[in-house]
Amino acid sequence: MGKLTSLLTLLHNSSGEQEIKDELTKRGYRYTVGKVGAMDLFKVIAAIETTAKSNNIIDGDAYREVHALYHTILEALQGVGRGNVQFGEILRTVGLTFGIVRGEIEKYGYNGEWICVCIFGTIGAPKKGFEHDALGLGFNHI
């Protein structure tokens, strides 16, 4: 699931995207892709959470689902921020594409549903040309 979530995010709006979507559908996974740009961490988290709710990846009224997604987002953001999960406070801005995938994993004895978030984009000083690519992946059981 992590590899497919990463590919969904990285291949968004490219010729290989449909092949990944077909594989996700074949496996019975629910998925979505979105974009966010911000200097504030809470705006990034809110955008990903809102996208998950509005595309029926999670039930916004089910605490365990929202909670699992929240921790998955934070884990992915640690990759983007190189362990430092703060942006605007230290004058960093992000332009990100994110993929969210949810489904059952029977491989390796992981029974039940899991959720995965991959985040890819740029991070850097809020000045054009002062940013670099970053990638983060989060994975959690529901």
C-alpha positions in Angstrom: 0.0 0.0 0.0 2.8 2.4 0.8 4.5 1.9 -2.6 1.2 2.5 -4.4 0.4 5.6 -2.3 3.8 7.0 -3.2 3.4 6.3 -6.9 -0.1 7.8 -6.9 1.4 11.0 -5.4 4.5 11.1 -7.5 2.8 10.3 -10.8 -0.2 12.7 -10.3 -1.0 14.4 -13.6 1.4 12.2 -15.6 0.9 9.4 -18.1 1.5 6.6 -15.5 -1.2 7.8 -13.1 -4.1 5.8 -14.5 -2.2 2.5 -14.2 -1.7 3.2 -10.5 -5.3 4.1 -10.0 -6.4 0.9 -11.8 -4.2 -1.2 -9.4 -5.6 0.6 -6.3 -9.2 0.0 -7.6 -8.3 -3.7 -8.3 -7.2 -4.1 -4.7 -10.3 -2.5 -3.3 -8.6 0.6 -1.9 -10.2 4.0 -1.6 -7.9 6.8 -2.6 -7.6 10.5 -3.5 -5.0 13.0 -4.5 -4.8 16.7 -3.5 -2.6 19.8 -3.4 -1.8 22.4 -0.8 0.6 25.3 -0.4 1.1 27.1 2.9 3.4 28.4 5.4 1.3 27.2 8.3 1.4 23.6 9.4 -2.2 23.6 10.5 -3.3 24.6 7.0 -1.5 21.6 5.5 -3.0 19.2 8.0 -6.5 20.7 7.5 -6.2 20.4 3.7 -5.3 16.8 3.9 -7.9 16.0 6.5 -10.6 17.9 4.6 -9.7 16.1 1.3 -9.9 12.7 3.1 -13.4 13.5 4.5 -14.9 15.0 1.4 -13.7 12.1 -0.8 -15.1 9.5 1.7 -11.7 8.1 2.6 -12.5 8.5 6.3 -15.7 9.1 8.2 -15.3 12.5 9.8 -17.7 11.6 12.6 -15.7 8.5 13.6 -13.0 9.5 16.1 -10.7 6.5 15.5 -10.6 7.3 11.7 -9.8 10.9 12.2 -7.3 10.1 14.8 -5.5 7.5 12.6 -5.4 10.0 9.7 -4.0 12.7 11.9 -1.1 10.5 13.1 -0.5 9.4 9.6 -0.3 13.0 8.3 2.1 13.9 11.1 4.4 11.0 10.3 4.4 12.0 6.6 5.2 15.6 7.5 8.2 14.5 9.5 9.7 13.3 6.2 8.9 16.5 4.5 10.3 18.6 7.3 13.3 16.3 8.0 11.9 15.5 11.4 11.1 19.2 12.2 7.3 19.5 11.9 7.0 23.3 11.6 7.1 25.6 8.7 6.0 29.2 8.9 7.4 29.8 12.4 10.9 29.2 11.0 10.3 30.9 7.6 9.7 27.8 5.5 6.9 27.4 3.0 5.6 24.3 1.2 4.0 23.5 -2.1 2.8 19.9 -1.8 0.9 17.1 -3.6 -0.5 14.4 -1.3 -2.0 11.0 -1.9 -4.3 9.2 0.6 -5.0 5.5 0.4 -7.2 3.4 2.6 -7.8 -0.4 2.6 -7.3 -3.8 4.0 -3.9 -5.4 4.1 -3.8 -9.2 4.5 -0.1 -9.5 3.7 2.3 -9.9 6.6 -0.5 -10.6 9.0 -1.7 -6.9 9.1 -5.4 -7.7 9.5 -7.9 -4.9 9.2 -7.8 -1.5 7.5 -4.9 0.8 7.2 -4.4 4.3 6.0 -1.4 5.7 4.1 -0.5 9.3 3.3 2.3 10.3 0.9 3.4 13.9 0.6 5.7 15.2 -2.1 6.6 18.7 -3.1 8.9 21.6 -2.4 9.9 23.2 0.9 12.1 26.2 1.5 12.4 29.8 2.3 9.4 31.8 1.1 11.3 33.1 -2.0 11.1 31.6 -5.5 14.2 29.5 -6.2 15.0 28.9 -2.6 13.2 25.6 -2.2 14.0 21.9 -2.8 12.1 18.7 -3.2 10.9 16.7 -0.2 9.0 13.5 0.4 7.3 12.0 3.4 5.2 8.8 4.0 3.0 8.0 6.9 1.2 4.7 7.6 -1.2 3.8 10.4 -3.9 1.2 11.2 -7.5 2.3 11.7 
